[in-house]
Amino acid sequence: MLEIPHRFTTLLLSYFIFPKTGNLYLEWTVVRTADLVDGLSSKYEFLDKPQNPFLAEMASTRANIAKSMCDVLLIEKLWEEWKFK
């Protein structure tokens, strides 16, 4: 599987999506997960870049991904912090 670097992904979205739509109201964020596993929701954190796989646990539960996506959409302060990232 081809993995696109995080910095390139952000640049790509900023360059292609925002200017092409002409929509000043279009806002976006990217959720990039590690390996998905089944499991319960637990404490999670948003990170500004992918972590070194040798220094961090790289699996994310599907429940945490779903909860984090809902949280970033429903909690305005969280959305303001992570939009366009």
ZABAVO-299172 format. One record per residue: residue number from 1; residue in one letter; x, y, z of N, C-alpha, C in turn. Coordinates in steps of 0.001 Angstrom, whole numbers, plus 500000, padded with zeros to 6 digits. Each point is the difference from the previous one (the first is absolute). Example, Ala and Ser with C-alpha at 12.3 -4.5 7.8 and 13.67 -1.06 7.14 Angstrom:
<sites>
pos code n_px n_py n_pz ca_px ca_py ca_pz c_px c_py c_pz
1 a 513190 494310 507800 499110 501190 500000 500900 501200 500000
2 s 499650 501050 499280 500820 501190 500060 499230 501090 500730
</sites>
This chain:
<sites>
pos code n_px n_py n_pz ca_px ca_py ca_pz c_px c_py c_pz
1 m 500838 498821 500000 499162 501179 500000 500883 501242 500000
2 l 499683 500959 499159 500736 501249 499907 499573 500917 501138
3 e 500955 500508 500749 499693 500914 501085 500470 501393 499615
4 i 499092 500958 500015 500325 501377 499639 500387 500744 501281
5 p 501144 500686 499991 500428 500734 501196 498968 501034 500439
6 h 499884 500182 501309 499019 500903 500595 500134 501425 499451
7 r 501205 500509 499929 500220 501368 499520 499490 500165 498566
8 f 500240 499003 499187 499545 500045 498615 498479 499960 499917
9 t 499381 499189 500850 498535 499906 500022 499391 501360 500306
10 t 500511 500677 501014 499494 501315 500382 500207 501010 498876
11 l 501175 499994 499413 500294 500899 498883 499063 499733 498827
12 l 499786 498742 499702 499127 499603 498896 498581 500522 500210
13 l 499475 499811 501199 498654 500479 500293 499923 501517 499907
14 s 500997 500694 500540 499999 501462 499975 500083 500526 498572
15 y 500765 499342 499170 500234 500476 498641 498854 499669 499040
16 f 499499 498791 500083 499008 499563 499025 498554 500231 500410
17 i 499650 499692 501207 498592 500044 500379 499512 501419 500272
18 f 500671 500727 500856 499497 501309 500406 499903 500992 498837
19 p 501076 500228 499226 499892 500973 498913 499048 499568 498878
20 k 499924 498731 499704 499197 499523 498871 498506 500152 500243
21 t 499581 499901 501243 498565 500075 500271 499507 501432 499959
22 g 500879 500945 500314 499579 501392 500074 499064 500245 501166
23 n 499822 499002 500842 499105 500084 501145 500793 500396 501240
24 l 499832 501230 500437 500724 500471 501178 499522 499325 501284
25 y 498868 499298 499918 499438 499360 501175 500391 498530 500128
26 l 500716 499491 499014 500432 498604 500055 501107 499863 501026
27 e 499773 499166 500982 501000 499723 501035 500230 498505 500021
28 w 501208 499578 500366 500334 498585 499977 501006 499685 501092
29 t 500090 498739 500283 501057 499474 500854 500258 498573 499531
30 v 501152 499482 500337 500384 498655 499586 500218 499154 501242
31 v 499359 498846 500018 500239 499028 501060 500795 498869 499377
32 r 501174 499808 500506 500884 498966 499452 500306 499020 501123
33 t 499590 498778 499821 500128 499015 501068 501147 499037 499739
34 a 500344 499329 501052 500933 498883 499888 499160 498751 499724
35 d 500488 498861 500354 499231 498767 499814 498698 500068 500780
36 l 498915 499592 499364 498702 499968 500666 499769 498638 500629
37 v 499548 500017 501233 499688 498767 500714 498634 500156 500645
38 d 499349 498891 500281 498747 500026 500738 500316 500259 501464
39 g 499101 500673 500663 500197 500268 501418 499079 501114 500459
40 l 500032 500246 501282 499149 501020 500601 500634 501375 499858
41 s 499174 501007 500175 500493 501367 499990 500781 500264 501283
42 s 501071 500736 499873 500820 500355 501155 500540 501408 499774
43 k 500850 500447 500875 500594 501323 499864 500821 500039 498704
44 y 499906 501099 499284 500762 500153 498769 500547 501424 499954
45 e 500920 500233 499073 500513 501353 499805 500247 500238 498514
46 f 499853 501252 499601 500324 500404 498641 501459 500431 499980
47 l 500709 499603 498974 501400 500364 499857 500172 500750 498687
48 d 500918 500943 499969 500150 500818 498798 500788 499330 498892
49 k 500615 498860 500272 500706 499258 498956 500101 498538 500411
50 p 500187 499102 499054 500138 498582 500337 501194 499774 500924
51 q 499859 499038 500866 501040 499699 500972 500930 498908 499487
52 n 501190 499972 500527 500974 498965 499671 499441 498656 500481
53 p 499832 499035 499100 499398 498722 500401 500819 499244 501042
54 f 501274 500313 500136 500827 499314 500989 499836 500593 501393
55 l 499422 501211 500081 499864 500668 501289 498560 500082 500489
56 a 499069 499642 499166 498590 500162 500380 499189 498763 499626
57 e 498939 499788 500744 499055 498945 499651 499247 500461 498759
58 m 499942 499175 498988 499469 500462 498724 498593 499495 499672
59 a 499362 499274 500878 498658 499501 499712 498954 500945 500585
60 s 498913 500182 499267 498877 500821 500451 498749 499152 499930
61 t 499149 500132 501018 498747 499242 499940 499013 500727 499108
62 r 499164 499238 499355 498964 500591 499150 499084 500908 500824
63 a 499746 499610 501233 499153 500800 500889 500645 501361 500278
64 n 501317 500033 500201 500674 501276 500243 499998 500890 498766
65 i 500170 499407 498838 499972 500790 498768 498616 500617 499818
66 a 498962 499214 500187 498636 500507 499860 499721 501107 501011
67 k 500398 499785 501256 499768 501008 501033 500776 501271 499700
68 s 501247 499870 499577 500807 501192 499735 499440 500796 498824
69 m 499492 499317 498984 499418 500697 498856 498720 500734 500409
70 c 499194 499377 500828 498790 500667 500499 500374 501194 500875
71 d 500973 499810 500878 500418 501081 500896 500512 501210 499230
72 v 500830 499764 498994 500569 501134 499266 498917 500753 499223
73 l 498935 499328 499625 498900 500668 499309 499034 500700 500948
74 l 499825 499460 501193 498984 500516 500917 500527 500977 501046
75 i 501288 499962 500282 500588 500884 501016 500706 501139 499273
76 e 499387 501170 500034 500483 501127 499198 501452 500368 500288
77 k 500401 499991 501260 501384 500336 500361 500980 499005 499357
78 l 499646 498739 500000 500841 498969 499394 500081 500195 498486
79 w 498848 500309 499383 499991 500250 498556 500891 501197 499658
80 e 499895 501074 500747 500815 501187 499726 501499 499701 500112
81 e 500342 499125 500897 501413 499635 500176 500519 499153 498824
82 w 499159 499123 499441 500489 499025 499026 499567 500237 498552
83 k 499144 500979 499740 499612 500202 498605 501202 500450 499180
84 f 500013 499577 498765 501087 500249 499047 501313 499326 500403
85 k 499910 498983 500813 501195 499242 500395 499767 498552 499657
</sites>
